[in-house]
């Protein structure tokens, strides 16, 4: 039964991603908004809902380690697995936006600020408010840096057919499919793993972070396969910003989070290293399969060390 649920939930993820991408492109064209900006805002925030739900719930239950580990693990998966998969599966990636000049710092700043805030061993209410302010600054930056980019879509036709009620409905259906599919995928995969005798600790460490990254994975890969790499990469960068700012921000506002940097040094360092790799890739425009393989190798080393 769990295998059947897992297959159905993955189907929901895929179809939900199709709805999100199609309607996001229509919004981008209708309002002359860059696909990257749509990916970094609408898509990124929508696909970060699983992380937000898990971390806030964990914070309310006093399980701060789960809330923080979920964000750190999701950052690792988003860059190494999701971005790596995009580079490996997409035929041609040539972003029209200068990701290094405009966006690489936003990928790096949140994790640096997280480390600085965690030096006292805790993320408190004030830290949470500062995180949310940072998210507001990021959204303001995206609005100000917005630029129109060309898509392989008939712009005039889409603008003439644009319908807000229909777009909102399909976006809502897409997000419900993606978030709900991820939730059921996590539960069913957990049951399957337990049936094979895999420890609860390993399930919690990898399954939660991987499961909450499934929406980003599916949406980004589908977007890349449709030659919309800007939306895919925007969703990854925006999701990581949202994870540190909104997810940790709201979680620490709900309940202070204890952070042991020394005990979790390897995982936090791994998240920082893959973020540096993202900056290096954008600086040198290494949007190719070699970069994808390098990211996957790092993911393999992280998993091997944690096991």
MIDOSE-1310 file (N, C-alpha, C; in nm, 2 decimals, decimal comma, always signed):
residues 307
xxxx	+0,08/-0,12/+0,00/+0,00/+0,00/+0,00/+0,09/+0,13/+0,00; +0,19/+0,12/+0,08/+0,28/+0,24/+0,09/+0,35/+0,27/-0,05; +0,38/+0,16/-0,12/+0,45/+0,18/-0,25/+0,35/+0,24/-0,35; +0,22/+0,20/-0,34/+0,12/+0,26/-0,43/+0,10/+0,41/-0,39
xxxx	+0,09/+0,44/-0,26/+0,08/+0,58/-0,22/+0,20/+0,67/-0,27; +0,32/+0,61/-0,26/+0,44/+0,68/-0,30/+0,43/+0,71/-0,45; +0,39/+0,61/-0,53/+0,38/+0,63/-0,68/+0,28/+0,74/-0,71; +0,16/+0,74/-0,64/+0,05/+0,84/-0,66/+0,10/+0,97/-0,62
xxxx	+0,17/+0,98/-0,51/+0,21/+1,11/-0,46/+0,32/+1,17/-0,55; +0,41/+1,09/-0,61/+0,50/+1,14/-0,70/+0,43/+1,19/-0,83; +0,33/+1,12/-0,87/+0,25/+1,17/-0,98/+0,18/+1,31/-0,96; +0,13/+1,32/-0,83/+0,08/+1,45/-0,79/+0,18/+1,56/-0,80
xxxx	+0,30/+1,53/-0,75/+0,41/+1,63/-0,76/+0,44/+1,67/-0,90; +0,44/+1,58/-0,99/+0,48/+1,61/-1,13/+0,37/+1,69/-1,20; +0,24/+1,65/-1,18/+0,13/+1,73/-1,24/+0,12/+1,86/-1,17; +0,14/+1,87/-1,04/+0,13/+2,00/-0,97/+0,24/+2,09/-1,02
xxxx	+0,36/+2,04/-1,05/+0,47/+2,12/-1,10/+0,43/+2,18/-1,24; +0,36/+2,10/-1,32/+0,32/+2,15/-1,45/+0,23/+2,27/-1,44; +0,13/+2,25/-1,35/+0,04/+2,37/-1,33/+0,11/+2,49/-1,29; +0,20/+2,48/-1,19/+0,27/+2,59/-1,13/+0,35/+2,66/-1,24
xxxx	+0,43/+2,58/-1,32/+0,52/+2,64/-1,42/+0,44/+2,71/-1,53; +0,33/+2,65/-1,58/+0,25/+2,70/-1,68/+0,19/+2,84/-1,64; +0,12/+2,84/-1,52/+0,06/+2,96/-1,47/+0,16/+3,07/-1,44; +0,27/+3,03/-1,38/+0,38/+3,12/-1,35/+0,43/+3,19/-1,47
xxxx	+0,45/+3,12/-1,58/+0,49/+3,18/-1,71/+0,39/+3,28/-1,76; +0,26/+3,24/-1,74/+0,15/+3,34/-1,79/+0,16/+3,47/-1,71; +0,18/+3,45/-1,58/+0,18/+3,57/-1,49/+0,30/+3,66/-1,53; +0,42/+3,59/-1,56/+0,54/+3,66/-1,59/+0,52/+3,74/-1,72
xxxx	+0,46/+3,68/-1,82/+0,44/+3,74/-1,95/+0,33/+3,85/-1,94; +0,23/+3,83/-1,87/+0,12/+3,93/-1,86/+0,16/+4,06/-1,80; +0,25/+4,05/-1,69/+0,29/+4,16/-1,62/+0,44/+4,20/-1,65; +0,49/+4,14/-1,76/+0,63/+4,17/-1,80/+0,73/+4,15/-1,68
xxxx	+0,71/+4,04/-1,61/+0,80/+4,01/-1,50/+0,90/+3,90/-1,54; +1,02/+3,92/-1,50/+1,12/+3,82/-1,53/+1,08/+3,68/-1,48; +1,10/+3,58/-1,56/+1,08/+3,44/-1,51/+1,16/+3,41/-1,39; +1,29/+3,46/-1,38/+1,37/+3,44/-1,26/+1,30/+3,49/-1,14
xxxx	+1,24/+3,61/-1,15/+1,17/+3,68/-1,04/+1,05/+3,60/-0,99; +0,98/+3,55/-1,09/+0,86/+3,46/-1,06/+0,91/+3,33/-0,99; +1,02/+3,28/-1,04/+1,07/+3,16/-0,98/+1,12/+3,18/-0,83; +1,19/+3,30/-0,81/+1,25/+3,33/-0,68/+1,14/+3,38/-0,58
xxxx	+1,02/+3,41/-0,63/+0,92/+3,46/-0,54/+0,80/+3,36/-0,53; +0,72/+3,36/-0,63/+0,59/+3,28/-0,63/+0,62/+3,13/-0,62; +0,71/+3,08/-0,70/+0,74/+2,94/-0,71/+0,82/+2,90/-0,58; +0,92/+2,98/-0,55/+1,01/+2,95/-0,43/+0,93/+2,95/-0,30
xxxx	+0,84/+3,05/-0,28/+0,77/+3,05/-0,16/+0,67/+2,93/-0,15; +0,61/+2,90/-0,27/+0,51/+2,79/-0,27/+0,58/+2,66/-0,24; +0,70/+2,63/-0,30/+0,76/+2,51/-0,28/+0,83/+2,50/-0,15; +0,84/+2,61/-0,08/+0,90/+2,61/+0,06/+0,80/+2,58/+0,17
xxxx	+0,67/+2,57/+0,13/+0,57/+2,54/+0,23/+0,59/+2,42/+0,31; +0,64/+2,31/+0,25/+0,67/+2,19/+0,33/+0,77/+2,21/+0,44; +0,88/+2,28/+0,40/+0,98/+2,32/+0,50/+0,92/+2,40/+0,61; +0,84/+2,50/+0,57/+0,78/+2,59/+0,67/+0,69/+2,51/+0,77
xxxx	+0,60/+2,42/+0,71/+0,51/+2,34/+0,79/+0,59/+2,25/+0,89; +0,69/+2,18/+0,84/+0,77/+2,09/+0,92/+0,84/+2,17/+1,04; +0,91/+2,27/+1,00/+0,99/+2,35/+1,10/+0,91/+2,42/+1,20; +0,80/+2,48/+1,16/+0,71/+2,55/+1,26/+0,65/+2,45/+1,35
xxxx	+0,60/+2,34/+1,30/+0,55/+2,23/+1,38/+0,65/+2,18/+1,48; +0,77/+2,16/+1,43/+0,88/+2,11/+1,52/+0,91/+2,21/+1,63; +0,91/+2,34/+1,59/+0,94/+2,45/+1,69/+0,83/+2,45/+1,80; +0,70/+2,44/+1,76/+0,59/+2,44/+1,85/+0,60/+2,32/+1,95
xxxx	+0,65/+2,21/+1,90/+0,67/+2,09/+1,98/+0,80/+2,09/+2,06; +0,88/+2,20/+2,05/+1,00/+2,21/+2,13/+1,11/+2,13/+2,07; +1,10/+2,09/+1,94/+1,20/+2,01/+1,87/+1,28/+2,10/+1,78; +1,36/+2,19/+1,84/+1,43/+2,29/+1,76/+1,53/+2,23/+1,67
xxxx	+1,59/+2,12/+1,71/+1,69/+2,05/+1,63/+1,64/+2,01/+1,49; +1,51/+1,96/+1,49/+1,45/+1,92/+1,37/+1,42/+2,04/+1,28; +1,38/+2,15/+1,34/+1,35/+2,27/+1,26/+1,47/+2,32/+1,19; +1,59/+2,33/+1,27/+1,71/+2,38/+1,21/+1,77/+2,28/+1,11
xxxx	+1,77/+2,15/+1,15/+1,83/+2,05/+1,06/+1,75/+2,04/+0,93; +1,62/+2,06/+0,93/+1,54/+2,06/+0,81/+1,59/+2,17/+0,71; +1,61/+2,29/+0,77/+1,66/+2,40/+0,68/+1,80/+2,37/+0,62; +1,89/+2,32/+0,71/+2,02/+2,29/+0,67/+2,02/+2,18/+0,56
xxxx	+1,95/+2,08/+0,59/+1,94/+1,96/+0,50/+1,88/+2,00/+0,37; +1,77/+2,09/+0,37/+1,71/+2,13/+0,25/+1,80/+2,22/+0,17; +1,88/+2,30/+0,23/+1,98/+2,38/+0,16/+2,07/+2,29/+0,08; +2,12/+2,19/+0,15/+2,22/+2,09/+0,08/+2,15/+2,03/-0,03
xxxx	+2,03/+1,97/-0,01/+1,96/+1,90/-0,12/+1,92/+2,00/-0,23; +1,87/+2,12/-0,20/+1,83/+2,21/-0,31/+1,94/+2,24/-0,41; +2,06/+2,26/-0,35/+2,18/+2,30/-0,44/+2,24/+2,17/-0,50; +2,28/+2,08/-0,42/+2,35/+1,96/-0,47/+2,26/+1,87/-0,55
xxxx	+2,14/+1,83/-0,50/+2,06/+1,74/-0,58/+1,97/+1,81/-0,68; +1,90/+1,92/-0,64/+1,81/+1,98/-0,74/+1,88/+2,06/-0,85; +1,98/+2,14/-0,81/+2,05/+2,21/-0,91/+2,14/+2,12/-0,99; +2,20/+2,02/-0,93/+2,27/+1,91/-1,00/+2,19/+1,84/-1,10
xxxx	+2,06/+1,81/-1,06/+1,97/+1,74/-1,15/+1,94/+1,83/-1,27; +1,92/+1,96/-1,24/+1,88/+2,05/-1,35/+2,00/+2,06/-1,45; +2,12/+2,07/-1,40/+2,24/+2,07/-1,49/+2,25/+1,94/-1,57; +2,22/+1,83/-1,51/+2,24/+1,70/-1,58/+2,13/+1,67/-1,68
xxxx	+2,01/+1,72/-1,66/+1,90/+1,68/-1,74/+1,86/+1,78/-1,85; +1,89/+1,91/-1,82/+1,85/+2,01/-1,92/+1,95/+2,01/-2,04; +1,90/+2,02/-2,16/+1,98/+2,02/-2,28/+2,07/+2,14/-2,29; +2,01/+2,26/-2,27/+2,09/+2,38/-2,28/+2,04/+2,48/-2,18
xxxx	+2,14/+2,52/-2,10/+2,11/+2,62/-1,99/+2,19/+2,75/-2,02; +2,12/+2,85/-2,05/+2,19/+2,98/-2,08/+2,10/+3,09/-2,02; +2,11/+3,11/-1,89/+2,03/+3,21/-1,82/+2,05/+3,35/-1,88; +1,94/+3,42/-1,91/+1,96/+3,56/-1,96/+1,99/+3,66/-1,85
xxxx	+1,98/+3,62/-1,73/+2,01/+3,71/-1,61/+2,15/+3,68/-1,56; +2,22/+3,78/-1,52/+2,36/+3,77/-1,47/+2,34/+3,73/-1,32; +2,34/+3,59/-1,30/+2,31/+3,54/-1,17/+2,42/+3,57/-1,06; +2,55/+3,58/-1,11/+2,66/+3,61/-1,02/+2,65/+3,75/-0,97
xxxx	+2,63/+3,85/-1,06/+2,63/+3,99/-1,02/+2,51/+4,02/-0,94; +2,39/+3,96/-0,97/+2,27/+4,00/-0,91/+2,22/+3,92/-0,79; +2,25/+3,79/-0,80/+2,18/+3,70/-0,71/+2,27/+3,61/-0,62; +2,40/+3,59/-0,65/+2,48/+3,50/-0,58/+2,50/+3,54/-0,43
xxxx	+2,51/+3,67/-0,41/+2,52/+3,72/-0,27/+2,40/+3,69/-0,19; +2,28/+3,69/-0,25/+2,16/+3,65/-0,18/+2,16/+3,50/-0,14; +2,23/+3,42/-0,22/+2,24/+3,28/-0,19/+2,33/+3,26/-0,07; +2,43/+3,35/-0,05/+2,53/+3,33/+0,05/+2,50/+3,40/+0,18
xxxx	+2,44/+3,52/+0,17/+2,42/+3,60/+0,29/+2,34/+3,53/+0,40; +2,23/+3,47/+0,37/+2,14/+3,41/+0,47/+2,21/+3,31/+0,56; +2,30/+3,22/+0,50/+2,36/+3,12/+0,58/+2,47/+3,18/+0,66; +2,54/+3,29/+0,61/+2,64/+3,36/+0,69/+2,58/+3,42/+0,81
xxxx	+2,46/+3,49/+0,79/+2,39/+3,55/+0,90/+2,34/+3,45/+1,00; +2,29/+3,34/+0,95/+2,25/+3,23/+1,04/+2,36/+3,19/+1,13; +2,48/+3,17/+1,07/+2,60/+3,13/+1,15/+2,63/+3,23/+1,26; +2,63/+3,36/+1,22/+2,66/+3,46/+1,31/+2,56/+3,47/+1,43
xxxx	+2,43/+3,46/+1,39/+2,32/+3,46/+1,49/+2,33/+3,34/+1,58; +2,39/+3,23/+1,53/+2,39/+3,11/+1,61/+2,51/+3,10/+1,71; +2,60/+3,19/+1,70/+2,72/+3,19/+1,78/+2,69/+3,18/+1,93; +2,57/+3,24/+1,97/+2,53/+3,23/+2,11/+2,45/+3,11/+2,15
xxxx	+2,44/+3,02/+2,05/+2,37/+2,89/+2,07/+2,22/+2,90/+2,06; +2,16/+3,01/+2,01/+2,02/+3,02/+2,01/+1,97/+3,12/+1,91; +1,86/+3,09/+1,84/+1,79/+3,18/+1,76/+1,66/+3,23/+1,83; +1,65/+3,36/+1,87/+1,54/+3,40/+1,95/+1,44/+3,49/+1,87
xxxx	+1,35/+3,55/+1,94/+1,25/+3,63/+1,87/+1,31/+3,74/+1,79; +1,41/+3,81/+1,84/+1,47/+3,92/+1,77/+1,54/+3,87/+1,64; +1,61/+3,76/+1,65/+1,67/+3,70/+1,54/+1,57/+3,67/+1,43; +1,45/+3,61/+1,47/+1,34/+3,58/+1,38/+1,29/+3,70/+1,31
xxxx	+1,27/+3,81/+1,38/+1,23/+3,94/+1,32/+1,33/+3,99/+1,21; +1,46/+3,98/+1,25/+1,56/+4,02/+1,16/+1,57/+3,94/+1,03; +1,54/+3,81/+1,05/+1,53/+3,72/+0,93/+1,42/+3,76/+0,84; +1,30/+3,79/+0,90/+1,19/+3,83/+0,81/+1,22/+3,96/+0,74
xxxx	+1,29/+4,05/+0,81/+1,32/+4,18/+0,75/+1,42/+4,15/+0,63; +1,51/+4,06/+0,64/+1,60/+4,02/+0,53/+1,52/+3,97/+0,42; +1,41/+3,89/+0,44/+1,33/+3,84/+0,34/+1,26/+3,95/+0,26; +1,21/+4,05/+0,34/+1,15/+4,16/+0,28/+1,25/+4,24/+0,19
xxxx	+1,37/+4,25/+0,24/+1,47/+4,32/+0,16/+1,50/+4,24/+0,03; +1,50/+4,11/+0,03/+1,52/+4,03/-0,09/+1,41/+4,05/-0,19; +1,29/+4,05/-0,14/+1,17/+4,07/-0,23/+1,18/+4,21/-0,29; +1,21/+4,31/-0,21/+1,23/+4,44/-0,27/+1,33/+4,45/-0,37
xxxx	+1,45/+4,38/-0,35/+1,56/+4,38/-0,44/+1,51/+4,31/-0,58; +1,43/+4,21/-0,57/+1,38/+4,14/-0,69/+1,29/+4,23/-0,77; +1,21/+4,30/-0,70/+1,11/+4,39/-0,77/+1,19/+4,50/-0,84; +1,29/+4,55/-0,77/+1,37/+4,66/-0,83/+1,46/+4,62/-0,95
xxxx	+1,51/+4,49/-0,94/+1,60/+4,44/-1,04/+1,53/+4,37/-1,15; +1,39/+4,37/-1,15/+1,32/+4,29/-1,25/+1,35/+4,34/-1,39; +1,36/+4,25/-1,48/+1,38/+4,28/-1,62/+1,30/+4,18/-1,71; +1,26/+4,23/-1,82/+1,18/+4,14/-1,92/+1,28/+4,05/-1,99
xxxx	+1,24/+3,92/-2,00/+1,33/+3,83/-2,07/+1,24/+3,75/-2,17; +1,30/+3,70/-2,27/+1,23/+3,63/-2,38/+1,21/+3,49/-2,34; +1,08/+3,44/-2,37/+1,05/+3,30/-2,35/+1,00/+3,24/-2,48; +1,01/+3,11/-2,50/+0,97/+3,05/-2,62/+0,81/+3,02/-2,61
xxxx	+0,74/+3,13/-2,59/+0,59/+3,13/-2,58/+0,53/+3,24/-2,66; +0,42/+3,22/-2,71/+0,35/+3,33/-2,79/+0,30/+3,43/-2,68; +0,37/+3,54/-2,67/+0,34/+3,64/-2,56/+0,20/+3,70/-2,59; +0,17/+3,75/-2,71/+0,05/+3,81/-2,74/-0,07/+3,72/-2,71
xxxx	-0,06/+3,60/-2,75/-0,17/+3,50/-2,73/-0,20/+3,48/-2,58; -0,09/+3,47/-2,50/-0,11/+3,44/-2,36/-0,17/+3,57/-2,29; -0,12/+3,69/-2,33/-0,17/+3,81/-2,27/-0,32/+3,83/-2,30; -0,36/+3,79/-2,43/-0,50/+3,80/-2,47/-0,59/+3,70/-2,39
xxxx	-0,53/+3,58/-2,36/-0,61/+3,48/-2,30/-0,60/+3,48/-2,14; -0,52/+3,57/-2,09/-0,50/+3,57/-1,95/-0,63/+3,59/-1,87; -0,65/+3,50/-1,77/-0,77/+3,51/-1,69/-0,73/+3,48/-1,54; -0,75/+3,59/-1,46/-0,70/+3,58/-1,32/-0,77/+3,46/-1,24
xxxx	-0,90/+3,45/-1,25/-0,97/+3,34/-1,17/-0,91/+3,20/-1,21; -0,90/+3,18/-1,34/-0,84/+3,05/-1,39/-0,70/+3,03/-1,34; -0,62/+3,14/-1,35/-0,48/+3,13/-1,32/-0,46/+3,10/-1,17; -0,54/+3,17/-1,08/-0,53/+3,15/-0,94/-0,58/+3,01/-0,90
xxxx	-0,69/+2,96/-0,97/-0,74/+2,83/-0,95/-0,63/+2,72/-0,98; -0,57/+2,73/-1,10/-0,47/+2,63/-1,14/-0,34/+2,64/-1,05; -0,31/+2,76/-1,01/-0,19/+2,78/-0,92/-0,22/+2,71/-0,79; -0,34/+2,73/-0,74/-0,38/+2,67/-0,61/-0,38/+2,52/-0,62
xxxx	-0,43/+2,47/-0,73/-0,43/+2,32/-0,75/-0,29/+2,27/-0,76; -0,21/+2,34/-0,83/-0,07/+2,30/-0,84/+0,00/+2,29/-0,71; -0,01/+2,40/-0,63/+0,05/+2,40/-0,50/+0,00/+2,29/-0,40; -0,13/+2,27/-0,41/-0,19/+2,16/-0,33/-0,13/+2,03/-0,37
xxxx	-0,12/+2,00/-0,50/-0,07/+1,88/-0,55/+0,08/+1,86/-0,51; +0,16/+1,97/-0,52/+0,30/+1,96/-0,49/+0,32/+1,94/-0,34; +0,26/+2,03/-0,26/+0,28/+2,02/-0,11/+0,22/+1,89/-0,06; +0,09/+1,86/-0,10/+0,03/+1,74/-0,06/+0,10/+1,61/-0,10
xxxx	+0,15/+1,61/-0,23/+0,23/+1,50/-0,28/+0,35/+1,48/-0,20; +0,42/+1,59/-0,17/+0,55/+1,58/-0,09/+0,52/+1,52/+0,05; +0,41/+1,56/+0,11/+0,37/+1,51/+0,24/+0,35/+1,36/+0,24; +0,27/+1,32/+0,14/+0,24/+1,17/+0,13/+0,36/+1,10/+0,09
xxxx	+0,44/+1,16/+0,01/+0,57/+1,09/-0,03/+0,66/+1,07/+0,09; +0,67/+1,17/+0,18/+0,75/+1,15/+0,30/+0,70/+1,04/+0,39; +0,57/+1,04/+0,41/+0,51/+0,94/+0,50/+0,53/+0,80/+0,44; +0,49/+0,78/+0,32/+0,50/+0,65/+0,26/+0,64/+0,60/+0,25
xxxx	+0,74/+0,69/+0,21/+0,88/+0,65/+0,20/+0,93/+0,61/+0,33; +0,89/+0,68/+0,44/+0,93/+0,65/+0,58/+0,88/+0,51/+0,62; +0,76/+0,48/+0,58/+0,71/+0,35/+0,61/+0,78/+0,24/+0,54; +0,81/+0,27/+0,41/+0,89/+0,17/+0,33/+1,03/+0,15/+0,39
xxxx	+1,09/+0,26/+0,43/+1,23/+0,26/+0,49/+1,23/+0,17/+0,62; +1,13/+0,20/+0,70/+1,12/+0,13/+0,83/+1,10/-0,02/+0,81; +1,02/-0,06/+0,70/+1,00/-0,20/+0,67/+1,13/-0,27/+0,63; +1,23/-0,19/+0,59/+1,36/-0,25/+0,56/+1,46/-0,24/+0,67
xxxx	+1,41/-0,19/+0,79/+1,49/-0,19/+0,90/+1,59/-0,07/+0,91; +1,56/+0,03/+0,84/+1,65/+0,15/+0,84/+1,61/+0,23/+0,97; +1,72/+0,28/+1,04/+1,69/+0,34/+1,17/+1,61/+0,47/+1,16; +1,54/+0,51/+1,27/+1,46/+0,63/+1,27/+1,55/+0,75/+1,26
xxxx	+1,67/+0,75/+1,31/+1,76/+0,86/+1,30/+1,80/+0,89/+1,16; +1,83/+0,79/+1,08/+1,87/+0,81/+0,94/+1,75/+0,86/+0,86; +1,63/+0,80/+0,89/+1,51/+0,84/+0,83/+1,48/+0,99/+0,85; +1,49/+1,03/+0,98/+1,47/+1,17/+1,01/+1,57/+1,27/+0,95
xxxx	+1,69/+1,23/+0,95/+1,80/+1,31/+0,90/+1,79/+1,34/+0,75; +1,76/+1,23/+0,67/+1,76/+1,24/+0,53/+1,62/+1,26/+0,47; +1,53/+1,18/+0,52/+1,40/+1,17/+0,46/+1,32/+1,30/+0,47; +1,33/+1,37/+0,59/+1,25/+1,49/+0,61/+1,31/+1,60/+0,51
xxxx	+1,44/+1,62/+0,52/+1,50/+1,72/+0,43/+1,49/+1,69/+0,28; +1,50/+1,56/+0,25/+1,48/+1,53/+0,11/+1,34/+1,55/+0,07; +1,25/+1,50/+0,15/+1,10/+1,51/+0,12/+1,06/+1,65/+0,10; +1,10/+1,74/+0,19/+1,06/+1,88/+0,18/+1,13/+1,95/+0,06
xxxx	+1,23/+1,89/+0,00/+1,29/+1,94/-0,12/+1,24/+1,89/-0,24; +1,15/+1,79/-0,23/+1,09/+1,73/-0,35/+1,01/+1,83/-0,44; +0,94/+1,92/-0,38/+0,87/+2,02/-0,47/+0,97/+2,10/-0,55; +1,08/+2,15/-0,49/+1,18/+2,22/-0,56/+1,24/+2,14/-0,67
xxxx	+1,27/+2,01/-0,64/+1,33/+1,92/-0,74/+1,24/+1,90/-0,86; +1,11/+1,87/-0,84/+1,02/+1,84/-0,95/+1,00/+1,97/-1,03; +0,97/+2,08/-0,96/+0,94/+2,21/-1,03/+1,06/+2,25/-1,11; +1,18/+2,25/-1,05/+1,30/+2,30/-1,12/+1,34/+2,21/-1,24
xxxx	+1,33/+2,08/-1,22/+1,37/+1,99/-1,33/+1,27/+2,01/-1,45; +1,14/+2,01/-1,42/+1,04/+2,03/-1,52/+1,06/+2,16/-1,59; +1,09/+2,27/-1,52/+1,11/+2,40/-1,58/+1,23/+2,40/-1,67; +1,34/+2,33/-1,62/+1,46/+2,32/-1,70/+1,44/+2,25/-1,83
xxxx	+1,36/+2,14/-1,82/+1,33/+2,06/-1,94/+1,25/+2,13/-2,04; +1,18/+2,23/-1,99/+1,10/+2,32/-2,08/+1,17/+2,44/-2,13; +1,31/+2,44/-2,11/+1,40/+2,55/-2,15/+1,37/+2,68/-2,07; +1,33/+2,66/-1,95/+1,30/+2,78/-1,87/+1,40/+2,77/-1,75
xxxx	+1,53/+2,78/-1,78/+1,63/+2,76/-1,67/+1,63/+2,87/-1,57; +1,59/+2,99/-1,61/+1,59/+3,11/-1,52/+1,49/+3,08/-1,41; +1,37/+3,03/-1,45/+1,27/+3,00/-1,34/+1,32/+2,89/-1,25; +1,38/+2,79/-1,31/+1,44/+2,68/-1,23/+1,54/+2,73/-1,13
xxxx	+1,64/+2,80/-1,17/+1,75/+2,85/-1,08/+1,69/+2,95/-0,99; +1,60/+3,03/-1,03/+1,54/+3,13/-0,94/+1,46/+3,06/-0,83; +1,40/+2,95/-0,86/+1,32/+2,88/-0,76/+1,42/+2,82/-0,65; +1,53/+2,78/-0,70/+1,63/+2,72/-0,60/+1,69/+2,82/-0,51
xxxx	+1,74/+2,93/-0,57/+1,80/+3,04/-0,49/+1,69/+3,10/-0,40; +1,57/+3,13/-0,45/+1,47/+3,19/-0,37/+1,42/+3,10/-0,26; +1,42/+2,97/-0,29/+1,38/+2,87/-0,19/+1,48/+2,87/-0,07; +1,61/+2,87/-0,10/+1,71/+2,87/+0,00/+1,70/+3,00/+0,09
xxxx	+1,68/+3,12/+0,02/+1,66/+3,24/+0,10/+1,54/+3,23/+0,19; +1,43/+3,18/+0,13/+1,31/+3,17/+0,21/+1,32/+3,07/+0,33; +1,40/+2,96/+0,31/+1,42/+2,86/+0,41/+1,49/+2,93/+0,53; +1,60/+3,01/+0,51/+1,67/+3,07/+0,62/+1,59/+3,18/+0,68
xxxx	+1,53/+3,26/+0,60/+1,46/+3,39/+0,65/+1,32/+3,36/+0,70; +1,24/+3,31/+0,61/+1,10/+3,29/+0,66/+1,08/+3,17/+0,74; +1,14/+3,05/+0,70/+1,12/+2,93/+0,78/+1,18/+2,94/+0,92; +1,31/+2,97/+0,92/+1,38/+2,99/+1,05/+1,33/+3,11/+1,13
xxxx	+1,30/+3,21/+1,05/+1,25/+3,34/+1,12/+1,12/+3,31/+1,19; +1,02/+3,25/+1,12/+0,89/+3,22/+1,18/+0,90/+3,12/+1,30; +0,99/+3,02/+1,27/+1,01/+2,91/+1,37/+1,07/+2,97/+1,50; +1,16/+3,06/+1,49/+1,23/+3,12/+1,61/+1,14/+3,22/+1,68
xxxx	+1,05/+3,28/+1,60/+0,95/+3,37/+1,66/+0,85/+3,29/+1,74; +0,81/+3,18/+1,69/+0,71/+3,09/+1,76/+0,77/+3,04/+1,89; +0,90/+3,00/+1,88/+0,97/+2,94/+2,00/+1,12/+2,95/+1,97; +1,20/+3,00/+2,07/+1,34/+3,01/+2,05/+1,40/+2,87/+2,01
xxxx	+1,50/+2,87/+1,92/+1,56/+2,75/+1,87/+1,70/+2,74/+1,92; +1,74/+2,63/+1,98/+1,87/+2,60/+2,02/+1,95/+2,55/+1,90; +2,07/+2,61/+1,88/+2,16/+2,57/+1,77/+2,30/+2,54/+1,83; +2,34/+2,42/+1,81/+2,48/+2,38/+1,85/+2,57/+2,37/+1,73
xxxx	+2,64/+2,47/+1,71/+2,73/+2,48/+1,59/+2,84/+2,37/+1,59; +2,89/+2,35/+1,71/+3,00/+2,25/+1,71/+2,95/+2,11/+1,69; +2,84/+2,07/+1,75/+2,78/+1,94/+1,73/+2,74/+1,91/+1,59; +2,69/+2,02/+1,52/+2,64/+2,01/+1,38/+2,73/+2,07/+1,28
xxxx	+2,86/+2,07/+1,32/+2,96/+2,15/+1,23/+2,96/+2,09/+1,09; +2,96/+1,96/+1,07/+2,98/+1,90/+0,94/+2,86/+1,94/+0,85; +2,74/+1,92/+0,90/+2,62/+1,95/+0,82/+2,61/+2,10/+0,78; +2,64/+2,19/+0,88/+2,64/+2,33/+0,85/+2,75/+2,37/+0,75
xxxx	+2,87/+2,31/+0,77/+2,98/+2,34/+0,68/+2,94/+2,29/+0,54; +2,88/+2,17/+0,53/+2,84/+2,12/+0,40/+2,74/+2,21/+0,33; +2,64/+2,27/+0,40/+2,55/+2,37/+0,35/+2,62/+2,49/+0,30; +2,72/+2,53/+0,37/+2,80/+2,65/+0,34/+2,88/+2,62/+0,21
xxxx	+2,94/+2,50/+0,21/+3,03/+2,47/+0,09/+2,95/+2,46/-0,04; +2,83/+2,40/-0,03/+2,75/+2,39/-0,16/+2,70/+2,52/-0,20; +2,68/+2,61/-0,10/+2,64/+2,75/-0,14/+2,76/+2,82/-0,21; +2,88/+2,80/-0,16/+3,00/+2,86/-0,22/+3,01/+2,80/-0,36
xxxx	+2,98/+2,67/-0,38/+2,99/+2,61/-0,51/+2,89/+2,68/-0,61; +2,77/+2,71/-0,56/+2,67/+2,78/-0,64/+2,72/+2,92/-0,68; +2,79/+2,99/-0,59/+2,85/+3,12/-0,63/+2,96/+3,10/-0,73; +3,04/+3,00/-0,71/+3,15/+2,97/-0,81/+3,09/+2,94/-0,95
xxxx	+2,99/+2,86/-0,95/+2,93/+2,82/-1,08/+2,87/+2,94/-1,15; +2,80/+3,02/-1,08/+2,74/+3,14/-1,14/+2,85/+3,24/-1,18; +2,96/+3,25/-1,11/+3,06/+3,34/-1,14/+3,13/+3,31/-1,27; +3,14/+3,17/-1,29/+3,21/+3,12/-1,41/+3,12/+3,07/-1,52
xxxx	+2,99/+3,09/-1,49/+2,89/+3,04/-1,59/+2,90/+2,90/-1,63; +2,93/+2,81/-1,53/+2,95/+2,67/-1,55/+2,81/+2,59/-1,54; +2,72/+2,63/-1,63/+2,59/+2,57/-1,63/+2,59/+2,45/-1,72; +2,66/+2,34/-1,68/+2,68/+2,23/-1,76/+2,67/+2,10/-1,68
xxxx	+2,69/+1,99/-1,75/+2,68/+1,86/-1,68/+2,80/+1,83/-1,59; +2,91/+1,89/-1,62/+3,03/+1,88/-1,53/+3,00/+1,94/-1,39; +2,93/+2,05/-1,39/+2,89/+2,11/-1,26/+2,79/+2,03/-1,19; +2,70/+1,97/-1,27/+2,60/+1,88/-1,21/+2,66/+1,76/-1,14
xxxx	+2,76/+1,70/-1,21/+2,83/+1,58/-1,15/+2,90/+1,62/-1,03; +2,97/+1,74/-1,03/+3,04/+1,78/-0,91/+2,95/+1,80/-0,79; +2,83/+1,86/-0,81/+2,73/+1,88/-0,71/+2,68/+1,75/-0,65; +2,66/+1,65/-0,74/+2,61/+1,52/-0,70/+2,72/+1,44/-0,62
xxxx	+2,85/+1,46/-0,66/+2,96/+1,40/-0,58/+2,96/+1,45/-0,44; +2,94/+1,59/-0,42/+2,94/+1,64/-0,29/+2,82/+1,59/-0,21; +2,71/+1,57/-0,27/+2,59/+1,51/-0,20/+2,62/+1,37/-0,16; +2,69/+1,30/-0,24/+2,73/+1,16/-0,21/+2,82/+1,16/-0,09
xxxx	+2,92/+1,25/-0,08/+3,01/+1,26/+0,03/+2,94/+1,29/+0,16; +2,84/+1,38/+0,15/+2,76/+1,42/+0,27/+2,68/+1,30/+0,32; +2,62/+1,23/+0,23/+2,54/+1,12/+0,27/+2,63/+1,01/+0,33; +2,74/+0,98/+0,27/+2,83/+0,88/+0,32/+2,89/+0,91/+0,46
xxx	+2,92/+1,04/+0,48/+2,97/+1,08/+0,61/+2,87/+1,07/+0,72; +2,74/+1,11/+0,68/+2,63/+1,11/+0,78/+2,59/+0,96/+0,82; +2,60/+0,87/+0,72/+2,57/+0,73/+0,75/+2,68/+0,66/+0,83
